[in-house]
Amino acid sequence: MALIELNEVSKVYGFGDASTLALDEATLTIEKGEFVAIMGPSGSGKSTLMNVIGLLDRPSHGKFSLDGRNVAKLRPNQSAKVRRDTIGFIFQSFNLLPRLSVLENVALPLAYRGVSLSKRLKQASNMLERVGIQNREYFLPSQLSGGQAQCAAIARALVNNPKLIIADEPTGNLDSAASRLVMELLAEIHKTGNTILFVTHNPELTRYATRVVYMHDGCIIHDEKTALGQVAATARKVLYTLSTTTEDDDLAGVSALMMALPNKPTVRPARKPTKRRTAKPTVRRKSKTAKAAK
């Protein structure tokens, strides 16, 4: 039985002339244990698809089954319960509560399930050890690096032992080293049997996925299986056609352009002929003493 089944699911925001079709009859099936990457340009419907699958939003049309249960028309309190027990969320901006310690942030989902304080703190500490930042459990989120904050967010998503993990741009705010750390951690979690669904703009991150789904204008336009450790074929085309122009590239282009131009002798503009002034004859005047001598 598939974990996720979408059958011609659409999502419309607004009414009348102000309506926007964010998801256009999307059909998607995801089996348990898959590591699926969702790719597409901004505004293609990736986040809307994640919100529908994560029960943060209800589809306007179509059928949606999660772990064999029809969840498309659940009431808000029912959706919240299924979401709490089945799905773990990892956000781009971490969404850690700033006034709670890392340990308290990770333990928070267990509080909504009614787990006692001592048990939830112990489970949260064990989960922080699993993601490698147990020595930071009494720190505040502001005292963590970006990679450590995302590891704490991953621990919080896993503490309820969910069947599905949804990560919306989990490396969007991280540098390359922290991004690699987070993706390696998700890969380790995937090996334990979790189903992971993550959104990314980076074709390189498809190396961690077993399947890549491409979206455009609210539609799923392509779906391909991929081998672990290899960039997906379609994503590779995108990767190698991206323009990476820098200031050095611009200077190199200018140099090449100057070398390509033919060397023409510089021609100075001819001067306009200037009219010579004719000198007037000088008339000598006799001095007064010469006049007196006469």
URPE-V837548 format. One record per helix or strand of 2 or more residues. SS is the DSSP state (~ for helix, > for strand). FROM is the first residue (numbers start at 1). TO is the last residue. If there is no record, write none. Layout:
ss=SS from=FROM to=TO
ss=SS from=FROM to=TO
This chain:
ss=> from=4 to=13
ss=~ from=16 to=18
ss=> from=20 to=30
ss=> from=35 to=39
ss=~ from=46 to=53
ss=> from=61 to=66
ss=> from=69 to=70
ss=~ from=76 to=86
ss=> from=87 to=90
ss=~ from=102 to=112
ss=~ from=117 to=130
ss=~ from=134 to=136
ss=~ from=141 to=143
ss=~ from=146 to=158
ss=> from=164 to=168
ss=~ from=176 to=191
ss=> from=195 to=199
ss=~ from=203 to=208
ss=> from=211 to=216
ss=> from=219 to=225
ss=~ from=233 to=241
ss=~ from=247 to=260
ss=~ from=288 to=293
